[in-house]
Amino acid sequence: MTAKTILATVTALLIATGTAAANEWKFDLENRSAANVTSFRTQENGVWSDNWLDEIILPGDTFEMDFGTNEGECTVRTRIDFTDGTYVDANIDYCNMTTITVRNKDVVWK
């Protein structure tokens, strides 16, 4: 291979990788509730996932999340638990949102 061919191949790979990364399900999780958010789980085939969070989200804080993929169903059942023992859950459309806002008794996304 010539240097020009190698450069063209690397450039094509970088462009493809950049495009794929831009389409991954990345979003902000905003805690607008009165309690700390302790877990964020998604459901597949009736089974809840492990906790996607690696830290507690305090009221008023925003946490950047990234599923690392955009493959699968857009609408996914999601459950968010609080330190006071309550939770909210909803069918969230991850293909058409950038922010999930958790409130005391519900969750909304835009």
C-alpha positions as a Markdown table, in Angstrom:
| # | Residue | x | y | z |
|---|---|---|---|---|
| 1 | Met | 0.0 | 0.0 | 0.0 |
| 2 | Thr | 1.1 | 3.5 | -0.7 |
| 3 | Ala | 1.1 | 6.2 | 1.9 |
| 4 | Lys | -1.7 | 7.9 | 0.1 |
| 5 | Thr | -3.8 | 4.7 | 0.2 |
| 6 | Ile | -3.1 | 4.2 | 3.9 |
| 7 | Leu | -4.0 | 7.8 | 4.6 |
| 8 | Ala | -7.3 | 7.5 | 2.7 |
| 9 | Thr | -8.2 | 4.3 | 4.6 |
| 10 | Val | -7.5 | 5.8 | 8.0 |
| 11 | Thr | -9.4 | 9.0 | 7.1 |
| 12 | Ala | -12.4 | 6.9 | 6.0 |
| 13 | Leu | -12.3 | 4.9 | 9.3 |
| 14 | Leu | -12.1 | 8.1 | 11.4 |
| 15 | Ile | -15.1 | 9.6 | 9.5 |
| 16 | Ala | -17.1 | 6.4 | 9.9 |
| 17 | Thr | -16.2 | 6.2 | 13.6 |
| 18 | Gly | -17.2 | 9.8 | 14.2 |
| 19 | Thr | -20.5 | 9.3 | 12.5 |
| 20 | Ala | -21.3 | 6.2 | 14.5 |
| 21 | Ala | -20.3 | 7.9 | 17.8 |
| 22 | Ala | -22.5 | 10.9 | 17.0 |
| 23 | Asn | -25.6 | 8.6 | 16.7 |
| 24 | Glu | -25.1 | 6.7 | 20.0 |
| 25 | Trp | -27.7 | 7.2 | 22.7 |
| 26 | Lys | -26.0 | 9.9 | 24.7 |
| 27 | Phe | -28.2 | 12.1 | 26.9 |
| 28 | Asp | -28.4 | 14.1 | 30.1 |
| 29 | Leu | -30.2 | 12.8 | 33.2 |
| 30 | Glu | -31.5 | 15.7 | 35.3 |
| 31 | Asn | -32.6 | 15.1 | 38.9 |
| 32 | Arg | -35.4 | 17.6 | 39.5 |
| 33 | Ser | -36.8 | 15.6 | 42.4 |
| 34 | Ala | -36.4 | 16.1 | 46.2 |
| 35 | Ala | -34.4 | 12.9 | 46.7 |
| 36 | Asn | -31.1 | 11.5 | 45.4 |
| 37 | Val | -31.3 | 9.2 | 42.4 |
| 38 | Thr | -29.6 | 5.9 | 43.2 |
| 39 | Ser | -30.2 | 3.7 | 40.2 |
| 40 | Phe | -31.1 | 3.9 | 36.5 |
| 41 | Arg | -32.2 | 0.5 | 35.0 |
| 42 | Thr | -33.5 | -0.5 | 31.6 |
| 43 | Gln | -35.7 | -3.5 | 30.9 |
| 44 | Glu | -35.2 | -6.1 | 28.1 |
| 45 | Asn | -37.3 | -9.2 | 27.7 |
| 46 | Gly | -38.9 | -8.6 | 31.1 |
| 47 | Val | -35.5 | -8.4 | 33.0 |
| 48 | Trp | -34.1 | -5.3 | 34.5 |
| 49 | Ser | -30.5 | -4.4 | 33.7 |
| 50 | Asp | -27.7 | -3.7 | 36.2 |
| 51 | Asn | -27.6 | -0.1 | 37.5 |
| 52 | Trp | -26.2 | 2.2 | 34.7 |
| 53 | Leu | -25.1 | 4.8 | 37.2 |
| 54 | Asp | -21.7 | 4.7 | 38.9 |
| 55 | Glu | -22.6 | 7.5 | 41.4 |
| 56 | Ile | -25.6 | 9.0 | 43.2 |
| 57 | Ile | -27.2 | 12.0 | 41.5 |
| 58 | Leu | -28.2 | 14.7 | 43.9 |
| 59 | Pro | -31.3 | 16.9 | 43.5 |
| 60 | Gly | -30.5 | 19.7 | 41.0 |
| 61 | Asp | -27.6 | 17.8 | 39.5 |
| 62 | Thr | -27.3 | 16.6 | 35.9 |
| 63 | Phe | -25.4 | 13.4 | 34.9 |
| 64 | Glu | -24.2 | 12.7 | 31.4 |
| 65 | Met | -25.1 | 9.2 | 30.2 |
| 66 | Asp | -24.0 | 7.1 | 27.3 |
| 67 | Phe | -25.3 | 3.7 | 26.3 |
| 68 | Gly | -22.4 | 3.3 | 23.9 |
| 69 | Thr | -24.7 | 2.1 | 21.1 |
| 70 | Asn | -27.7 | 3.1 | 19.2 |
| 71 | Glu | -28.7 | -0.4 | 18.3 |
| 72 | Gly | -31.9 | -2.0 | 19.5 |
| 73 | Glu | -35.5 | -0.8 | 20.1 |
| 74 | Cys | -35.9 | 2.9 | 20.5 |
| 75 | Thr | -38.5 | 2.7 | 23.2 |
| 76 | Val | -37.2 | 1.0 | 26.3 |
| 77 | Arg | -38.9 | 0.6 | 29.7 |
| 78 | Thr | -36.7 | 2.5 | 32.2 |
| 79 | Arg | -36.8 | 2.6 | 36.0 |
| 80 | Ile | -35.2 | 5.3 | 38.2 |
| 81 | Asp | -34.9 | 4.7 | 41.9 |
| 82 | Phe | -34.5 | 7.2 | 44.7 |
| 83 | Thr | -32.9 | 7.1 | 48.2 |
| 84 | Asp | -36.4 | 7.4 | 49.8 |
| 85 | Gly | -37.4 | 4.0 | 48.4 |
| 86 | Thr | -39.7 | 5.4 | 45.7 |
| 87 | Tyr | -39.1 | 5.1 | 42.0 |
| 88 | Val | -40.5 | 6.3 | 38.6 |
| 89 | Asp | -40.6 | 4.2 | 35.4 |
| 90 | Ala | -41.7 | 4.9 | 31.9 |
| 91 | Asn | -41.3 | 3.7 | 28.3 |
| 92 | Ile | -38.7 | 6.2 | 27.0 |
| 93 | Asp | -37.9 | 6.8 | 23.3 |
| 94 | Tyr | -34.1 | 7.0 | 23.3 |
| 95 | Cys | -34.0 | 7.7 | 19.6 |
| 96 | Asn | -35.8 | 11.0 | 19.9 |
| 97 | Met | -34.5 | 12.7 | 23.0 |
| 98 | Thr | -31.5 | 14.4 | 24.5 |
| 99 | Thr | -32.5 | 14.9 | 28.1 |
| 100 | Ile | -34.4 | 12.8 | 30.7 |
| 101 | Thr | -35.7 | 14.8 | 33.6 |
| 102 | Val | -36.6 | 12.9 | 36.8 |
| 103 | Arg | -39.2 | 14.6 | 39.0 |
| 104 | Asn | -40.8 | 13.5 | 42.4 |
| 105 | Lys | -43.6 | 11.4 | 40.8 |
| 106 | Asp | -42.7 | 11.1 | 37.1 |
| 107 | Val | -40.1 | 11.2 | 34.4 |
| 108 | Val | -40.2 | 13.3 | 31.2 |
| 109 | Trp | -37.9 | 13.5 | 28.2 |
| 110 | Lys | -37.2 | 15.9 | 25.3 |
